[in-house]
Amino acid sequence: MKTMSCASHSPYRTRSSWLKRAPSLIDLRAMTLVVKLGSSVVVDDGGELRADVLDSVCSQVAGLKRSGENVVLVTSGAIARGVRLLELGIRPTDMDALQAASAVGQGDLFRAYEERLDGEGVRAAQVLLTLSDVSERAHYLNARQTLQRLLRWGVVPIINENDTTATDEITFGDNDFLAALVAGLLKARLLVLLTNTDGVFTADPRSDPAAELIESIEDTAEIGAIEIGSTSQFGRGGMNSKITAARIASESGIAAVICNGTTAGNLTLVASGGEVGTRVRPTLGGAVPLYKLWLKYAKQPDGVILVDAGAAARLLESGSSLLAVGVVEGTGDFRAGDAVNVVRDGDRHLLGKGIVEFGASELDRIIGRKSDYIREHFPDAADEVIHRDRFVLL
């Protein structure tokens, strides 16, 4: 297997550097491993379950459980499985057909995991989530508490997107985004993204024989330029989605590994710090607080606030709160406590996202006003339109 030669300043590194830092599995007992299985790992091109792969993965999960590791599985494949069971031939495009196929495939897919884990003496639980379940703070925290309770009981949660109720606007893609959010809310020690390729390559290895495996990515800000492959027939994510998920995990202070889930033993090898796939190291400088991670990636915006150049500069350079005097316009039907995107007036550059302290109608009355005016006319309101602690740069 080829490796990518790198200069010392490159964001990509050889494995020798991170292997020396990799903790042993024994040192991480009772920690949590989040493992995501893509559609291409779970089913073949015809929609049939990859029984040998699921046998191997579930056996490895049981072994990790016996060694003291908490394991959470995030799985794709419900729609693909439903398409096969219904003998539809190809993946539907209509939302109602996709949701119906998911409803058929979801139970069959969970049973495939449950039966295999039960044979290993491990209990499983099905957990279905939509983006709206983690877009509201209370729901987000409740999901975390539920998952933590299952882990304390020694249960392996089997998580999937609830495709039956999801919509085009409320979706996790191929569950890579969902897996990254789950890893963040559980403060997992590692996110493993199992796919049908050996990792991230410098080009698509299916079309470029010179493509080389990138063994380690040190800086997630540099990975956007990597040439990556397309999705499978049934999957929605592809390598783009996995790299985004790895970036989210990295910002959470969590290492991520993208590797081949169809190769027996890879999951166990990854969990023990072995040389496999592409490892993305946590962002230097510390993890993004969980609240801001939720705000950045899970909370959906309900409006847009345009700000002038001075306010934009303060938000970008000094991390200041957004005051009404710097607001140019607000659009959308948002209320106090909703999330809004903050955009620079003129070039319409997206600056960030924050929780607004005023509803749209109230904001219209204070646009461009100084704090003294707000205190006089809204004595019980906050001084800021968006407090810096409730704002994230995008």
N, C-alpha and C positions, 0 to 999 in steps of 0.2 A: 504494500500500500504506500503510495507516494505521500510525501509531506511537502509543505510549502516552506522554502527557505526564506528567512526574514531578517531584516536589519534590526538592531537593538531598539530603534524608535518605532518599529512597526506595531500596529495594534494586534497582529497575529503572532503567536509564539509557538515554539515546539513544546511537546508535552513535558520534557524534562524539567522545565521551570515550574509548572504547577504541580507535578507529581511530588516534588520535594516538599510542597506546602500542603498536600492533600492529607487531611486527618484520616485516621483509621476508622473503620466501621465501629469498633469497640468504643472509641471515644465519643460516638454519636448515638448511643443507645437511647431509646425513647424519643429520638428526634423523628421528624416527619419527612418522608420522601413522596413527592407528587409525581406520578407517572402518567403521561398522556399517550394514548395509542391512537394513531391516525387511522382513517378508513382503509388505507392501503395495507395496514398491518392486520386489521381485524378481518377484512374480507378480501377475496380475490376479485379479478376483473368481472367475474360473472355474478358477484354478490354472495358467493358461498363463504361460510365462515372458514377462516384459516385455522382448522382445528389443531394442527401441530404447533402453530405459533401461540395460540391461546393456551394450549397445554403447557408450553414452555414458560410463558409469561406468568401464569398463575402458580406454577411450581416455584418459580423464582421469588414471587411475592410471598408465598408461604415460607420459603427459606429465610427471607429477610425478616418476616414477622417473628420467626423462631429465634433470630439473632438479636431481637429487641427493637427492630425498626418499625415505626408506624408507617403504613403505606396507604396512599390515596390514589385510586385509579380514575383518570378522566378519559372517557372513551368516545370515539366517533363510531359511525357505522350503522346507526339505527335506520336511517333512510335507505342506505344501500341494502341492508338486510331485508327491509320491507319491500323494496323493489323486486328482490329475488323471490321472496315468498309469494308475492302477488303476481309473479311472472310478467312484470311490465316491460322487461327488456332493456329500457333505458331510464335514466333518472328523469322524473317529470320536471317541468318548469313552473307549472302553476302552483301557487302557494298552498291551496287546499289539498292538492294531490300530494305535495311534499309532506304536509302535516299528516295526512292519512297514512302514507307509507311509513312515516316515523312511528305512528301509533301501532302499526302492525309489527314493525321490526324491533321496537324498544323492549318489549317483554322477552322476545326470543333472545335478544342480545344479552340482557341481564341474566337470563337463565344460563346462558353459556358460561358466563363468569361464575355465577353462584354455584353451579354444579361442580365446576373444576376446583374452586376454592374449598367447597364443602368436602370434597374428596381428600383435601389436604388438611382438614380439620380447622379451616378458617371460615368465619361467618362473614357474609357480605351484606351490604345494604344499598338499595337503589336511591340515588339522590338526583332529582331533575331540577335544573335551574334555567332561568332566562336572564337576559341582561337586566331586565327591570327588577329582578330579585336582588341584584347587587347595585342597582342605580340609586336606590333609596337607602339612606344610612342605616335605618332601623332594620331593614331586611338584610342588609349586608352583615351587620353584627349578629343577627339571628342565625344566618347561614353559618357563620364562623362558630357560634356556640353549639349548633347542632352537630357540625362536623367534629368539633373537639370532644363532644360527648360520645360520639360513635368511636372515636379513637381511644378514649379512656376505657370504653367497654371492650376494646380489642377487636372491633369490627373494621373491615376494609370497606370504605365508602366507594361505590361505583357511580361516578358522576357523569351525567350527560346533559347536553342542552335539551330543554323541553321543546323540541321542534314542533310538537303538537299545538303549542300556543304561541310560539315565536313568530315574528313577522320579519319582512325584509329590513325594516328599520331597527328591529330589536333582535340582534343576532350576534353570536360569538364567532362566526366564520366556521372553521373546521375544529372548533373547541380548543385551539391553541391559546387564544386569548383567555378563555375560561380557565384553562389549566394554570396560566400565569397568575391570574387573579386569585385562584384558590391557593396557590403556593404563597402568595403575598399575605393573604388574610390568615393563613395558618403559620406564617413565619417558618416555612419549610427550610430544611437545610440544603435541599437540592431539587431542581425541577428536571425531569428526564422526558424528552420529547422523542418518542419512538416513531420512526418512519420506515420507509422501504429503501432508503439510501443510507450510505455509510456516514453521512454528515453533510456539512456545508463545503462546497467545492469552489474553486476559483472560476469555474465555468460549468455549464451543464454537462456532466460526464456522459450523458446519453448521446450527445451530439459532438462533443469535443474530446478526443482521446488524450489531449494534453492537460485536461482538467486535473487539478491537484486538490487533495483533501486539506482543508484548513483545520489544523488540530486544536488550536486555541485562539480565541479572540479576546484580546485584552481590553479593548475600548469599543463599547457598543456604538459610540457615535460614528465610528468608521465603517460600520458594516453595511450601510445602505447601498454602497456601490458594488457589492458582490453580485456576480452574475449567478442567477439561481433558476431552478427548473420550474416546471408547471405542475398543476395538480393532477391527480389520478382521475379516472372516469367518474368515480363516485365522490371523491373528496372535494372540499371547497377551499382548503387552506393553502397547500403547497409550501415550498420552503420560505416564501415571503412571510407567511403567517407565523412560521416557526421562529424565524429570526426576530420578528416583532415580539413574540412571546418571550424569547430569551432576553430581549432588551428590557421588557417589563420586569422580569425576574431579577435582572442585573441591577436595575434601579431600586429594587426591593432589598438589595443586599444578599441575593440568593444566586448561587451558581446554577448554570443550566448546561445540560448536555443534549446535543442533537445526535442521535445515532440510529443504527439499523435495528429495529425491533424484531425482524424476521430471523436474525442470527441468534441461535440458542446461546444463552449464558451472558449476553451483553448487559442485561439489566443488573445482574449480580456483579458483573465486572465494574460497571459504572458506579454502583453504590459503594464499592470498596476502593474507589479512586483509581481504577485501572485505565489503561490506555485504550480508549475506544471513542469513536465519533469526534464531534467538535464540541469543545468545552468553552463556554462563555463565562468569564469571571465576573464577580460582583463589581459594580461601579466603585471606583476609588473615591474616597472621601466620605464614605458612610452611606447607609441606606436612606432612601426617601421615607419620611414618616408614613405610616399606614394610612392615615387620614388623607394625606396629599396624594398617595398612590390611588386611593379610591376615587378622589376627586378628578385626578388626571385621566384615568382610564375607564372608570365605571360609571361615574355620574354623567348623565346626558344633559347637555345644555338646553335651556328653554328660551333663550334669547341671545341677543348680541348687544354689547355696549361699545360705541365708538368713542375713542379718547383722542385728545390732541397730542401733538408731538412732545410737549413737556411732560405730560402724564405718562406717555409711553416710555420716555427715557428714564423716568423715575422708577417705573415698574421693572424695567429691564436691568438697570444699572445699580440701583440701591435697595431694591426689594421693598419699596414703600407701599403703603396702602393706597387705594384709589379713592381720591376725594371728588366730590361733586364738581368742584371748580374745573377739573380736567376732563369732564364728560362732555361730549359733543352731541350724542344722540343715543337713545335706547330703542331697540326694536324687539318685538316679541311680546307674548302675553305671559310674562313671568311675575312671580310673587316673591316677597321677601323669603329668603331661605332657598330659593331655586339657584341652579347653576346657570351662568351665562358665559359666553365667549367674549373676551375683550380684544378688540381689534383697533389698530391705529388708523385714524382718519387720514384720508389722502390716498395712501397706497394699499389700504385694506389689509395690512399685514396682521396675521393672527398672532397675538402676544401670549395669551394664556386663557385660563378658565378660573372662575371664582364663584363663591357663594355670595349673592347680592343681599344687601341689608334692606333694600327698598323694592317695592313692587313697581311695575312699569308705570302706572299712573302717578305714583309718588315721585318716581325718578324724574318724570317730565316737569314737575314743579320745582325741582332743585338743580336742574342741569345748569352748570356754569356758576352756581352760587358758592359763596364762601361758607365756612363752618359756622360763623356767627348767625347767619340767616337760618341755617338748618336748626341750630339750637333754639332759636326763637320760635320758629314755626312748627318744628317737630321735636319738642322737648324730651320725648321718650325714645327718640330714635338714636341710632349710632352716628358718630361723627363721620364715619367712612361709608362710601358706597360699597366697597369691598375691602375687608381687612386683610392685611398681608398674610396673616396666618391661615386665611381661607382662600388663598390664591396660589395657583401653580403656573409656571411658565410652560408653554407648549413648544 
